[in-house]
Amino acid sequence: MAQKIKSQNAECLSLPGRLSRQIACAGSGANNISVRLVEIEPENGLTAQRNKHYHPDVEECIYVLEGEGRTFADSGEYSLAKGDTLVIPPNERHMTRNTGMSVLKLLCFFPTGKVTILGE
């Protein structure tokens, strides 16, 4: 059965250096996908540096809604801008930073209902 999820029902996740809202996941009725809206503020002198993380055995697909950023992955560095998509393979360590002057907004997709983050 189709299921509508309102933005105010998204779960706020406690992840370092970014605002992350879990829109769809196993807890909201999506058994095989997870969708997150991630917002990363522009960097300033007080911005804490984050460590790379990885998702064991699952890909991550990142779509840029707004802003500019750079993803640092084991396989290289990738500049990101509005409309870009980046696919991170399973188990690849990565971290995205905001390189612009406005909030970087990302829509992140995972082919699993429960996302595991390791290494942060």
N, CA, C and O atoms as a GROMACS GRO file, in nm:
protein
  480
    1MET      N    1   0.084  -0.117   0.000
    1MET     CA    2   0.000   0.000   0.000
    1MET      C    3   0.090   0.125   0.000
    1MET      O    4   0.188   0.131   0.074
    2ALA      N    5   0.056   0.222  -0.082
    2ALA     CA    6   0.130   0.349  -0.086
    2ALA      C    7   0.120   0.418   0.050
    2ALA      O    8   0.022   0.403   0.122
    3GLN      N    9   0.224   0.494   0.082
    3GLN     CA   10   0.226   0.562   0.211
    3GLN      C   11   0.286   0.701   0.195
    3GLN      O   12   0.396   0.716   0.143
    4LYS      N   13   0.214   0.802   0.239
    4LYS     CA   14   0.262   0.940   0.234
    4LYS      C   15   0.328   0.973   0.368
    4LYS      O   16   0.274   0.942   0.474
    5ILE      N   17   0.445   1.035   0.360
    5ILE     CA   18   0.518   1.075   0.480
    5ILE      C   19   0.534   1.227   0.478
    5ILE      O   20   0.595   1.281   0.386
    6LYS      N   21   0.481   1.294   0.576
    6LYS     CA   22   0.491   1.440   0.583
    6LYS      C   23   0.628   1.479   0.638
    6LYS      O   24   0.685   1.409   0.722
    7SER      N   25   0.681   1.591   0.589
    7SER     CA   26   0.815   1.634   0.628
    7SER      C   27   0.828   1.652   0.778
    7SER      O   28   0.935   1.625   0.834
    8GLN      N   29   0.723   1.696   0.845
    8GLN     CA   30   0.731   1.716   0.990
    8GLN      C   31   0.739   1.583   1.066
    8GLN      O   32   0.767   1.582   1.186
    9ASN      N   33   0.713   1.472   0.998
    9ASN     CA   34   0.724   1.341   1.062
    9ASN      C   35   0.861   1.276   1.042
    9ASN      O   36   0.887   1.167   1.093
   10ALA      N   37   0.949   1.343   0.968
   10ALA     CA   38   1.084   1.289   0.947
   10ALA      C   39   1.160   1.290   1.080
   10ALA      O   40   1.150   1.384   1.158
   11GLU      N   41   1.235   1.184   1.102
   11GLU     CA   42   1.313   1.172   1.226
   11GLU      C   43   1.443   1.249   1.212
   11GLU      O   44   1.517   1.230   1.116
   12CYS      N   45   1.472   1.338   1.309
   12CYS     CA   46   1.599   1.410   1.310
   12CYS      C   47   1.706   1.319   1.368
   12CYS      O   48   1.691   1.265   1.478
   13LEU      N   49   1.814   1.301   1.294
   13LEU     CA   50   1.922   1.214   1.337
   13LEU      C   51   2.034   1.296   1.399
   13LEU      O   52   2.062   1.407   1.354
   14SER      N   53   2.097   1.244   1.499
   14SER     CA   54   2.207   1.311   1.565
   14SER      C   55   2.338   1.268   1.499
   14SER      O   56   2.404   1.174   1.544
   15LEU      N   57   2.374   1.340   1.392
   15LEU     CA   58   2.496   1.309   1.318
   15LEU      C   59   2.587   1.432   1.321
   15LEU      O   60   2.539   1.544   1.308
   16PRO      N   61   2.718   1.413   1.339
   16PRO     CA   62   2.808   1.527   1.353
   16PRO      C   63   2.818   1.614   1.227
   16PRO      O   64   2.827   1.562   1.116
   17GLY      N   65   2.815   1.746   1.248
   17GLY     CA   66   2.844   1.841   1.142
   17GLY      C   67   2.738   1.861   1.036
   17GLY      O   68   2.765   1.923   0.933
   18ARG      N   69   2.618   1.810   1.058
   18ARG     CA   70   2.512   1.825   0.958
   18ARG      C   71   2.377   1.800   1.022
   18ARG      O   72   2.365   1.731   1.124
   19LEU      N   73   2.276   1.857   0.960
   19LEU     CA   74   2.138   1.831   0.999
   19LEU      C   75   2.087   1.722   0.906
   19LEU      O   76   2.087   1.739   0.784
   20SER      N   77   2.045   1.611   0.963
   20SER     CA   78   2.001   1.499   0.882
   20SER      C   79   1.863   1.455   0.928
   20SER      O   80   1.841   1.427   1.046
   21ARG      N   81   1.770   1.450   0.833
   21ARG     CA   82   1.633   1.406   0.862
   21ARG      C   83   1.606   1.278   0.785
   21ARG      O   84   1.618   1.274   0.662
   22GLN      N   85   1.569   1.174   0.857
   22GLN     CA   86   1.534   1.046   0.795
   22GLN      C   87   1.388   1.053   0.752
   22GLN      O   88   1.298   1.052   0.836
   23ILE      N   89   1.365   1.060   0.622
   23ILE     CA   90   1.230   1.075   0.568
   23ILE      C   91   1.160   0.941   0.559
   23ILE      O   92   1.047   0.926   0.604
   24ALA      N   93   1.228   0.843   0.501
   24ALA     CA   94   1.171   0.709   0.485
   24ALA      C   95   1.274   0.607   0.528
   24ALA      O   96   1.394   0.621   0.500
   25CYS      N   97   1.228   0.503   0.597
   25CYS     CA   98   1.314   0.395   0.642
   25CYS      C   99   1.225   0.281   0.690
   25CYS      O  100   1.103   0.287   0.680
   26ALA      N  101   1.288   0.177   0.743
   26ALA     CA  102   1.211   0.062   0.790
   26ALA      C  103   1.110   0.104   0.897
   26ALA      O  104   1.000   0.049   0.902
   27GLY      N  105   1.144   0.200   0.981
   27GLY     CA  106   1.054   0.245   1.087
   27GLY      C  107   0.933   0.321   1.036
   27GLY      O  108   0.833   0.334   1.108
   28SER      N  109   0.940   0.372   0.913
   28SER     CA  110   0.827   0.447   0.857
   28SER      C  111   0.750   0.366   0.753
   28SER      O  112   0.662   0.419   0.686
   29GLY      N  113   0.784   0.238   0.741
   29GLY     CA  114   0.713   0.152   0.648
   29GLY      C  115   0.784   0.121   0.518
   29GLY      O  116   0.731   0.048   0.434
   30ALA      N  117   0.905   0.176   0.500
   30ALA     CA  118   0.982   0.146   0.378
   30ALA      C  119   1.080   0.033   0.412
   30ALA      O  120   1.176   0.054   0.485
   31ASN      N  121   1.055  -0.084   0.360
   31ASN     CA  122   1.136  -0.200   0.398
   31ASN      C  123   1.271  -0.207   0.328
   31ASN      O  124   1.367  -0.258   0.386
   32ASN      N  125   1.281  -0.157   0.205
   32ASN     CA  126   1.402  -0.177   0.126
   32ASN      C  127   1.469  -0.049   0.079
   32ASN      O  128   1.559  -0.054  -0.004
   33ILE      N  129   1.427   0.065   0.132
   33ILE     CA  130   1.492   0.192   0.098
   33ILE      C  131   1.497   0.282   0.221
   33ILE      O  132   1.417   0.268   0.314
   34SER      N  133   1.593   0.373   0.220
   34SER     CA  134   1.599   0.482   0.318
   34SER      C  135   1.627   0.609   0.240
   34SER      O  136   1.707   0.609   0.145
   35VAL      N  137   1.562   0.716   0.280
   35VAL     CA  138   1.581   0.847   0.217
   35VAL      C  139   1.606   0.948   0.327
   35VAL      O  140   1.533   0.954   0.426
   36ARG      N  141   1.711   1.027   0.309
   36ARG     CA  142   1.746   1.130   0.408
   36ARG      C  143   1.763   1.265   0.338
   36ARG      O  144   1.816   1.273   0.228
   37LEU      N  145   1.719   1.370   0.404
   37LEU     CA  146   1.748   1.507   0.363
   37LEU      C  147   1.859   1.556   0.454
   37LEU      O  148   1.844   1.559   0.576
   38VAL      N  149   1.971   1.594   0.394
   38VAL     CA  150   2.089   1.636   0.471
   38VAL      C  151   2.121   1.781   0.437
   38VAL      O  152   2.124   1.819   0.320
   39GLU      N  153   2.144   1.861   0.540
   39GLU     CA  154   2.181   2.001   0.522
   39GLU      C  155   2.314   2.025   0.592
   39GLU      O  156   2.332   1.992   0.709
   40ILE      N  157   2.408   2.084   0.517
   40ILE     CA  158   2.540   2.115   0.570
   40ILE      C  159   2.561   2.265   0.557
   40ILE      O  160   2.555   2.320   0.447
   41GLU      N  161   2.586   2.330   0.668
   41GLU     CA  162   2.605   2.475   0.671
   41GLU      C  163   2.739   2.512   0.608
   41GLU      O  164   2.831   2.430   0.604
   42PRO      N  165   2.751   2.636   0.556
   42PRO     CA  166   2.881   2.683   0.505
   42PRO      C  167   2.986   2.676   0.616
   42PRO      O  168   2.954   2.697   0.734
   43GLU      N  169   3.108   2.648   0.579
   43GLU     CA  170   3.215   2.639   0.678
   43GLU      C  171   3.259   2.778   0.722
   43GLU      O  172   3.255   2.874   0.645
   44ASN      N  173   3.301   2.786   0.849
   44ASN     CA  174   3.358   2.908   0.904
   44ASN      C  175   3.472   2.867   0.996
   44ASN      O  176   3.504   2.749   1.006
   45GLY      N  177   3.532   2.961   1.062
   45GLY     CA  178   3.646   2.931   1.148
   45GLY      C  179   3.613   2.839   1.265
   45GLY      O  180   3.704   2.780   1.324
   46LEU      N  181   3.486   2.826   1.299
   46LEU     CA  182   3.446   2.743   1.412
   46LEU      C  183   3.394   2.606   1.371
   46LEU      O  184   3.361   2.524   1.456
   47THR      N  185   3.388   2.580   1.240
   47THR     CA  186   3.334   2.453   1.191
   47THR      C  187   3.425   2.337   1.228
   47THR      O  188   3.544   2.336   1.195
   48ALA      N  189   3.369   2.239   1.297
   48ALA     CA  190   3.446   2.120   1.335
   48ALA      C  191   3.463   2.030   1.213
   48ALA      O  192   3.369   2.011   1.135
   49GLN      N  193   3.582   1.977   1.196
   49GLN     CA  194   3.608   1.885   1.086
   49GLN      C  195   3.552   1.748   1.121
   49GLN      O  196   3.572   1.698   1.231
   50ARG      N  197   3.482   1.688   1.025
   50ARG     CA  198   3.425   1.555   1.043
   50ARG      C  199   3.518   1.450   0.988
   50ARG      O  200   3.603   1.478   0.903
   51ASN      N  201   3.501   1.329   1.036
   51ASN     CA  202   3.576   1.215   0.984
   51ASN      C  203   3.496   1.149   0.873
   51ASN      O  204   3.375   1.164   0.864
   52LYS      N  205   3.566   1.075   0.787
   52LYS     CA  206   3.498   0.995   0.686
   52LYS      C  207   3.421   0.884   0.756
   52LYS      O  208   3.457   0.839   0.865
   53HIS      N  209   3.314   0.840   0.691
   53HIS     CA  210   3.235   0.728   0.740
   53HIS      C  211   3.206   0.635   0.623
   53HIS      O  212   3.239   0.666   0.508
   54TYR      N  213   3.145   0.522   0.652
   54TYR     CA  214   3.107   0.430   0.545
   54TYR      C  215   2.982   0.352   0.586
   54TYR      O  216   2.946   0.345   0.703
   55HIS      N  217   2.920   0.295   0.486
   55HIS     CA  218   2.798   0.215   0.504
   55HIS      C  219   2.831   0.072   0.461
   55HIS      O  220   2.849   0.047   0.342
   56PRO      N  221   2.840  -0.020   0.556
   56PRO     CA  222   2.879  -0.157   0.520
   56PRO      C  223   2.776  -0.223   0.429
   56PRO      O  224   2.657  -0.228   0.460
   57ASP      N  225   2.824  -0.273   0.319
   57ASP     CA  226   2.745  -0.357   0.227
   57ASP      C  227   2.626  -0.287   0.163
   57ASP      O  228   2.533  -0.354   0.118
   58VAL      N  229   2.626  -0.152   0.157
   58VAL     CA  230   2.515  -0.083   0.091
   58VAL      C  231   2.566   0.045   0.022
   58VAL      O  232   2.650   0.117   0.077
   59GLU      N  233   2.515   0.070  -0.098
   59GLU     CA  234   2.549   0.192  -0.171
   59GLU      C  235   2.477   0.312  -0.110
   59GLU      O  236   2.377   0.298  -0.040
   60GLU      N  237   2.531   0.431  -0.139
   60GLU     CA  238   2.462   0.556  -0.109
   60GLU      C  239   2.457   0.637  -0.238
   60GLU      O  240   2.557   0.652  -0.307
   61CYS      N  241   2.340   0.689  -0.268
   61CYS     CA  242   2.322   0.775  -0.384
   61CYS      C  243   2.290   0.914  -0.331
   61CYS      O  244   2.191   0.933  -0.260
   62ILE      N  245   2.374   1.012  -0.366
   62ILE     CA  246   2.359   1.150  -0.317
   62ILE      C  247   2.317   1.238  -0.433
   62ILE      O  248   2.384   1.242  -0.536
   63TYR      N  249   2.205   1.309  -0.417
   63TYR     CA  250   2.157   1.404  -0.517
   63TYR      C  251   2.162   1.544  -0.455
   63TYR      O  252   2.111   1.565  -0.345
   64VAL      N  253   2.223   1.639  -0.526
   64VAL     CA  254   2.238   1.775  -0.474
   64VAL      C  255   2.116   1.858  -0.511
   64VAL      O  256   2.089   1.883  -0.628
   65LEU      N  257   2.042   1.900  -0.409
   65LEU     CA  258   1.924   1.985  -0.428
   65LEU      C  259   1.962   2.132  -0.442
   65LEU      O  260   1.908   2.204  -0.526
   66GLU      N  261   2.056   2.176  -0.356
   66GLU     CA  262   2.098   2.316  -0.354
   66GLU      C  263   2.242   2.325  -0.304
   66GLU      O  264   2.286   2.242  -0.225
   67GLY      N  265   2.313   2.426  -0.350
   67GLY     CA  266   2.444   2.456  -0.297
   67GLY      C  267   2.558   2.390  -0.372
   67GLY      O  268   2.541   2.331  -0.479
   68GLU      N  269   2.678   2.402  -0.310
   68GLU     CA  270   2.801   2.348  -0.367
   68GLU      C  271   2.877   2.276  -0.258
   68GLU      O  272   2.877   2.318  -0.142
   69GLY      N  273   2.942   2.168  -0.295
   69GLY     CA  274   3.019   2.093  -0.196
   69GLY      C  275   3.126   2.011  -0.261
   69GLY      O  276   3.147   2.014  -0.382
   70ARG      N  277   3.194   1.936  -0.176
   70ARG     CA  278   3.301   1.848  -0.223
   70ARG      C  279   3.296   1.722  -0.137
   70ARG      O  280   3.298   1.729  -0.014
   71THR      N  281   3.289   1.608  -0.204
   71THR     CA  282   3.292   1.480  -0.133
   71THR      C  283   3.433   1.423  -0.142
   71THR      O  284   3.492   1.414  -0.250
   72PHE      N  285   3.485   1.386  -0.027
   72PHE     CA  286   3.617   1.325  -0.016
   72PHE      C  287   3.594   1.176   0.009
   72PHE      O  288   3.542   1.138   0.114
   73ALA      N  289   3.632   1.094  -0.087
   73ALA     CA  290   3.609   0.949  -0.079
   73ALA      C  291   3.742   0.877  -0.098
   73ALA      O  292   3.840   0.935  -0.145
   74ASP      N  293   3.744   0.750  -0.062
   74ASP     CA  294   3.865   0.671  -0.082
   74ASP      C  295   3.908   0.670  -0.228
   74ASP      O  296   4.027   0.660  -0.258
   75SER      N  297   3.812   0.680  -0.320
   75SER     CA  298   3.842   0.673  -0.463
   75SER      C  299   3.878   0.808  -0.524
   75SER      O  300   3.915   0.814  -0.641
   76GLY      N  301   3.867   0.919  -0.446
   76GLY     CA  302   3.901   1.050  -0.500
   76GLY      C  303   3.816   1.160  -0.440
   76GLY      O  304   3.741   1.138  -0.345
   77GLU      N  305   3.831   1.280  -0.497
   77GLU     CA  306   3.754   1.397  -0.454
   77GLU      C  307   3.659   1.435  -0.565
   77GLU      O  308   3.695   1.433  -0.683
   78TYR      N  309   3.536   1.471  -0.527
   78TYR     CA  310   3.431   1.500  -0.625
   78TYR      C  311   3.363   1.632  -0.591
   78TYR      O  312   3.304   1.647  -0.484
   79SER      N  313   3.373   1.729  -0.683
   79SER     CA  314   3.301   1.855  -0.667
   79SER      C  315   3.154   1.831  -0.696
   79SER      O  316   3.119   1.758  -0.789
   80LEU      N  317   3.068   1.893  -0.617
   80LEU     CA  318   2.924   1.876  -0.632
   80LEU      C  319   2.855   2.010  -0.647
   80LEU      O  320   2.892   2.107  -0.581
   81ALA      N  321   2.754   2.016  -0.734
   81ALA     CA  322   2.671   2.135  -0.751
   81ALA      C  323   2.528   2.091  -0.774
   81ALA      O  324   2.500   1.974  -0.798
   82LYS      N  325   2.437   2.186  -0.766
   82LYS     CA  326   2.294   2.158  -0.782
   82LYS      C  327   2.270   2.072  -0.907
   82LYS      O  328   2.318   2.103  -1.016
   83GLY      N  329   2.194   1.962  -0.887
   83GLY     CA  330   2.160   1.873  -0.997
   83GLY      C  331   2.255   1.757  -1.015
   83GLY      O  332   2.225   1.664  -1.090
   84ASP      N  333   2.371   1.759  -0.946
   84ASP     CA  334   2.466   1.649  -0.957
   84ASP      C  335   2.420   1.529  -0.874
   84ASP      O  336   2.349   1.544  -0.775
   85THR      N  337   2.463   1.411  -0.916
   85THR     CA  338   2.439   1.287  -0.842
   85THR      C  339   2.571   1.216  -0.826
   85THR      O  340   2.651   1.208  -0.920
   86LEU      N  341   2.596   1.164  -0.706
   86LEU     CA  342   2.716   1.088  -0.677
   86LEU      C  343   2.675   0.956  -0.614
   86LEU      O  344   2.596   0.954  -0.519
   87VAL      N  345   2.728   0.846  -0.666
   87VAL     CA  346   2.700   0.714  -0.610
   87VAL      C  347   2.826   0.665  -0.540
   87VAL      O  348   2.932   0.655  -0.601
   88ILE      N  349   2.812   0.634  -0.413
   88ILE     CA  350   2.923   0.584  -0.332
   88ILE      C  351   2.904   0.432  -0.318
   88ILE      O  352   2.800   0.388  -0.271
   89PRO      N  353   3.003   0.352  -0.357
   89PRO     CA  354   2.988   0.207  -0.346
   89PRO      C  355   2.988   0.161  -0.200
   89PRO      O  356   3.030   0.235  -0.111
   90PRO      N  357   2.940   0.041  -0.175
   90PRO     CA  358   2.941  -0.013  -0.038
   90PRO      C  359   3.082  -0.011   0.020
   90PRO      O  360   3.180  -0.036  -0.050
   91ASN      N  361   3.091   0.018   0.148
   91ASN     CA  362   3.216   0.012   0.225
   91ASN      C  363   3.320   0.118   0.189
   91ASN      O  364   3.431   0.114   0.243
   92GLU      N  365   3.288   0.213   0.100
   92GLU     CA  366   3.384   0.318   0.067
   92GLU      C  367   3.370   0.434   0.165
   92GLU      O  368   3.262   0.489   0.182
   93ARG      N  369   3.480   0.468   0.228
   93ARG     CA  370   3.480   0.578   0.325
   93ARG      C  371   3.464   0.710   0.250
   93ARG      O  372   3.525   0.731   0.146
   94HIS      N  373   3.381   0.800   0.306
   94HIS     CA  374   3.354   0.928   0.241
   94HIS      C  375   3.304   1.032   0.341
   94HIS      O  376   3.261   0.999   0.451
   95MET      N  377   3.311   1.158   0.298
   95MET     CA  378   3.263   1.270   0.379
   95MET      C  379   3.242   1.388   0.285
   95MET      O  380   3.326   1.412   0.197
   96THR      N  381   3.132   1.460   0.301
   96THR     CA  382   3.102   1.575   0.215
   96THR      C  383   3.112   1.703   0.296
   96THR      O  384   3.062   1.711   0.408
   97ARG      N  385   3.176   1.804   0.236
   97ARG     CA  386   3.189   1.937   0.298
   97ARG      C  387   3.119   2.040   0.210
   97ARG      O  388   3.112   2.025   0.088
   98ASN      N  389   3.069   2.143   0.272
   98ASN     CA  390   3.009   2.256   0.202
   98ASN      C  391   3.122   2.349   0.159
   98ASN      O  392   3.200   2.395   0.243
   99THR      N  393   3.133   2.376   0.029
   99THR     CA  394   3.236   2.467  -0.022
   99THR      C  395   3.176   2.598  -0.071
   99THR      O  396   3.248   2.683  -0.125
  100GLY      N  397   3.046   2.616  -0.053
  100GLY     CA  398   2.978   2.736  -0.101
  100GLY      C  399   2.948   2.834   0.010
  100GLY      O  400   2.997   2.821   0.123
  101MET      N  401   2.865   2.931  -0.024
  101MET     CA  402   2.828   3.038   0.069
  101MET      C  403   2.688   3.018   0.128
  101MET      O  404   2.648   3.093   0.218
  102SER      N  405   2.614   2.919   0.079
  102SER     CA  406   2.480   2.892   0.130
  102SER      C  407   2.472   2.746   0.175
  102SER      O  408   2.565   2.669   0.154
  103VAL      N  409   2.361   2.710   0.236
  103VAL     CA  410   2.343   2.574   0.286
  103VAL      C  411   2.350   2.474   0.170
  103VAL      O  412   2.290   2.497   0.064
  104LEU      N  413   2.421   2.366   0.190
  104LEU     CA  414   2.428   2.256   0.094
  104LEU      C  415   2.319   2.157   0.132
  104LEU      O  416   2.320   2.102   0.242
  105LYS      N  417   2.224   2.135   0.040
  105LYS     CA  418   2.113   2.043   0.067
  105LYS      C  419   2.126   1.920  -0.023
  105LYS      O  420   2.136   1.932  -0.145
  106LEU      N  421   2.124   1.804   0.041
  106LEU     CA  422   2.142   1.677  -0.028
  106LEU      C  423   2.024   1.585   0.001
  106LEU      O  424   1.971   1.584   0.112
  107LEU      N  425   1.984   1.509  -0.098
  107LEU     CA  426   1.888   1.402  -0.080
  107LEU      C  427   1.967   1.273  -0.096
  107LEU      O  428   2.024   1.247  -0.202
  108CYS      N  429   1.971   1.191   0.009
  108CYS     CA  430   2.053   1.071   0.010
  108CYS      C  431   1.963   0.947   0.012
  108CYS      O  432   1.872   0.936   0.094
  109PHE      N  433   1.991   0.855  -0.079
  109PHE     CA  434   1.913   0.732  -0.094
  109PHE      C  435   2.001   0.612  -0.063
  109PHE      O  436   2.119   0.608  -0.098
  110PHE      N  437   1.942   0.514   0.004
  110PHE     CA  438   2.010   0.388   0.037
  110PHE      C  439   1.915   0.273   0.004
  110PHE      O  440   1.796   0.282   0.035
  111PRO      N  441   1.964   0.164  -0.057
  111PRO     CA  442   1.878   0.052  -0.090
  111PRO      C  443   1.860  -0.046   0.027
  111PRO      O  444   1.880  -0.166   0.013
  112THR      N  445   1.823   0.009   0.141
  112THR     CA  446   1.798  -0.071   0.261
  112THR      C  447   1.704   0.007   0.352
  112THR      O  448   1.705   0.130   0.350
  113GLY      N  449   1.626  -0.061   0.429
  113GLY     CA  450   1.537   0.006   0.524
  113GLY      C  451   1.608   0.054   0.648
  113GLY      O  452   1.555   0.139   0.720
  114LYS      N  453   1.727   0.000   0.677
  114LYS     CA  454   1.802   0.038   0.796
  114LYS      C  455   1.947   0.068   0.757
  114LYS      O  456   2.020  -0.022   0.716
  115VAL      N  457   1.988   0.193   0.769
  115VAL     CA  458   2.121   0.237   0.731
  115VAL      C  459   2.216   0.229   0.850
  115VAL      O  460   2.182   0.274   0.960
  116THR      N  461   2.332   0.171   0.828
  116THR     CA  462   2.436   0.166   0.930
  116THR      C  463   2.547   0.260   0.888
  116THR      O  464   2.592   0.258   0.773
  117ILE      N  465   2.593   0.343   0.983
  117ILE     CA  466   2.704   0.435   0.957
  117ILE      C  467   2.818   0.396   1.051
  117ILE      O  468   2.799   0.388   1.173
  118LEU      N  469   2.935   0.372   0.994
  118LEU     CA  470   3.052   0.336   1.075
  118LEU      C  471   3.167   0.431   1.044
  118LEU      O  472   3.179   0.482   0.932
  119GLY      N  473   3.251   0.455   1.144
  119GLY     CA  474   3.373   0.532   1.123
  119GLY      C  475   3.367   0.678   1.160
  119GLY      O  476   3.470   0.745   1.154
  120GLU      N  477   3.252   0.730   1.198
  120GLU     CA  478   3.247   0.873   1.234
  120GLU      C  479   3.294   0.894   1.374
  120GLU      O  480   3.297   1.007   1.422
   0.00000   0.00000   0.00000
